[in-house]
Amino acid sequence: MEERIVKFISALRSGGVRVSLAESADAFSAVDNLGIQGRDAFRLSLRATLVKDAESLPTFEELFPLFFGSGEPPPLMNLMEDLTEEEANMLAQALQEFGQRLREMLERLLRGEELSQEELDALGQMVGLNHADDLRYREWMARRMQRALQFEQVRKAMQEIMELMAQMGMNKERLDQMRQLIAQNMDALREQLRQHAGQRIAENMAEQRPEDQLEGLMDRPFQALSDSDMQKLRQEVRRLAALLRSRIALRQKRAKTGHLDAKATIRANLKHGGVPFHIKHRDRTLKPKLVVICDISTSMRHCSELMLSLLYELQDQVSKSHAFAFIDHLEYITPDFQGNRANEAIQQVLIRMPPGYYSTDLGHSLQNFADDYLDTIDHRTTLIVVGDGRNNYNDPRLDIFRKMARRSRRTLWLNPEMPMLWGTGDSDMLDYLPLCDTILQVSTLSELAAAVDQLLVEKS
Amino acid sequence: MNTTSAFKSIEETTDSLGGQQYIANDEIATTVYLSQQLGKPLLTEGPAGVGKTELAKAVAGSLDRTLIRLQCYEGLDETKALYEWEYAKQLLYTQLLRDQLQQTLAGANSLAEAADRLTDEEDVFFSMRFLLQRPLLRAILSDEPVVLLIDEIDRADAEFEAFLLEVLSDFQVSVPELGTLAANHVPIVVLTSNNTRELSEALKRRCLYLFIDYPSLEQELSVVRLKVPDLAPQMARQAVELVQSLRQIDLRKHPSISETLDWAQALVTLNSENLDRKTLETTLSVLLKHETDLRKVQRQLGRMDGRDDDEDETDWDEELPRRRRID
């Protein structure tokens, strides 16, 4: 049993649940306490000790029955037993009509025989079940195994047999009864296959080391991410935002200047008889102001989406932020963020500004900004441009950008492209470069996180 | 009432929580029991208003223990949570005892001797007498076993969370002037979180985890029956069904159990006999606390009005989610 639990824990880990050693030790003592007789209590004692995230609960609920069996697959019925001799003869005759392989399968269904472990293993081997290590493949694998057993043909053959026997003059009620039983048997077999597939995959998962799935994703370039990866990353972005938030909070705590905190000062200086040697200050909130201009043209979408969601999550930290998006002209998107959920807000923006074909025009967008929103930048503002600086040979409007950079506290450019590509083709990156304080190549989530972290540090 | 101040089995846990008017399902009862058996804090998460805080109160009530509550908020630090020296009192005492002090120091021949004598008396000023006990310290030093509720831990800063770690794993705190104070009785600790931010892994590791979700129809109904017995059974069912269907709609804030109870109470107070549209429109604001949510639901109500006027008035609540999907 213990081995089984250990395996279960490693399957959980490779399913993306964080389980520490201390927690698995807790799980064992919880199981010791409640025993394994009560199935529900057993499940709950594992769950309360191993899973500490509402998001991980479904993974747990999916894996648990695979390791500790939700009970047997539904029993198969033997039809042969209660047939009269005459009926049995008719059946045997009807069976003669079919080929060897099909006949075996048909007889199995009629006798109500389960598949043996060896047979299941052989089937699994055939369809490549041993290489599957993701529960998403479960249904697919089960279907492949059914196909290997020629389920479809068997079903048709069964119908033919029934018709044959009807022609031979079998009682109609009996036939219906048999048909029902056979259908039940088939369902039971199907369930057995499904369970086997699930168990096998879960075991594969347990053996697989919990490879740094997320870490891998975080270091993968944005272009190389699939949709499901993006989904995972979006969750990660949220976690990251929480992390950054608390890190910022810690940093703010260490403020050495600001208003005097009289109470804390008296308290700290009690040991000196109330003579204030150590002055304590009230925590200072160093909330940065941000203006973000984000390129959401086709080439940039992945990066900008994640950037926007990270910004969205950090909203309460960076309360004075203004976000703009541009393709060929500039749009103010902060209102979209307010009162909407992250996903909706970002989708809303992306729908309103559909990507065009070679339509990026940063110069014109900067002109828009200078016309309408220049007052959002002041001496406390950090200006961030997210983009690849590819301008379709339009005027880069360096004059406006220079003006903006001069007004702001500092200017940061996040570019997903490799530095060696800057200045090639229609890229104006090298022209913008001298005007920025910092330029970071941000092509993965971890780089993005590092960039945001840096940006929230007060410039000293 | 329990005399030994501990649950003996899962069934007993369910029963005695029930005695406190708290309807615990298997999940809750098992986890509470486990947390007591293992001596580990219990971290409960879930939507607002599903009875996380209530659970701690019920546990305290059914074990006949005192409930010590620490409400977390941004900026909460150890002086508010653990202890604080009563410096004003200390100063006052020094002033008042000046004569006494001078007497003590009177016969001293040298400065060193005077200082020595003073040191001997020093303990007077750094004793429990001047220690202002905050909830955490009170829970640890209590002579009787207690239940400690740390409410909405997600509101506190991350550093406070780190500070809690020592307390929660060893149930001891160190006060520099007094040394380490260990708990006489390990308290039952219940932490609640609304999940507004991710808690640290280290904290989660030390806790058992319990996710309390919105209850099923039957469970919620039995809660309503228990807490608002004056509401007619038929009405109660209708009301709970409505609330359950509201939770299916995409709203900014879904009605919680406590709001269901408020609403049920409101219906009793208004002497409503049926859940007709007029009653609904006047009382809906008890359930929905956001302007946009309120308008959304009212709009759907209104649309229903226009479309099928003769429809049985109680029928529409099952319709709500379906219509939403058509939108």
Interface residues (C-beta under 8 A of the other chain):
Chain A: R18 S20 A22 E23 D26 S29 A30 N33 L34 D40 A41 L44 S45 R47 A48 T49 V51 K52 D53 A54 L57 R238 R239 A242 L243 R245 S246 A249 L250 K253 I266 R267 L270 G274 D283 G339
Chain B: I10 D26 E27 T30 T31 Y33 L34 S35 Q37 L38 K40 L43 E45 G46 G75 T79 E84 W85 Y87 Q90 L91 D157 A158 E159 N195 R197 E198 S200 E201 K204 R205 R206 C207 L208 Y209 L210 F211 T292
